[in-house]
Amino acid sequence: QVQLVESGGGLVQAGGSLRLSCVASGRTFSTFAMGWFRQGPGKEREFVASINWTGSSKYYADFVKGRFTISRGNAKNTMYLQMNSLKPEDTAVYYCNVRLGPPSTTVQPPPGVLDYWGQGTQVTVSS
């Protein structure tokens, strides 16, 4: 099994910044992609950003381009999401995801690809 622990969420005013972190532990794999997803109140879970094993390929949802930056730490089991210029509509629970394949932009993994989810961290942006 893989355990994912997110941290860094909180309450921030519009225009502010937060940095989310995710640490993966437990069963190890040779390589894996990681990603961030979010679920706002009354909404379905949606893709935010994803990154490959080396950090050389990054993908973003259109609504966060230019504001959010995804990265991986030197220890490849860690991942970050720097969120700047936050808006009230960014309010959501943010989930960390590990995917045993290439990074993707869909909530559901491609057929045959195993993935894991964290418990989520709440981000609230006040206007």
RACORUR-V359282 format. One record per helix or strand of 3 or more residues. SS is the DSSP state (hx for helix, st for strand). FROM is the first residue (numbers start at 1). TO is the last residue. If there is no record, write none. Layout:
ss:SS from:FROM to:TO
ss:SS from:FROM to:TO
This chain:
ss:st from:2 to:7
ss:st from:10 to:13
ss:st from:18 to:26
ss:st from:33 to:39
ss:st from:46 to:51
ss:st from:58 to:60
ss:hx from:62 to:64
ss:st from:68 to:72
ss:st from:78 to:83
ss:hx from:88 to:90
ss:st from:92 to:99
ss:st from:115 to:117
ss:st from:121 to:126
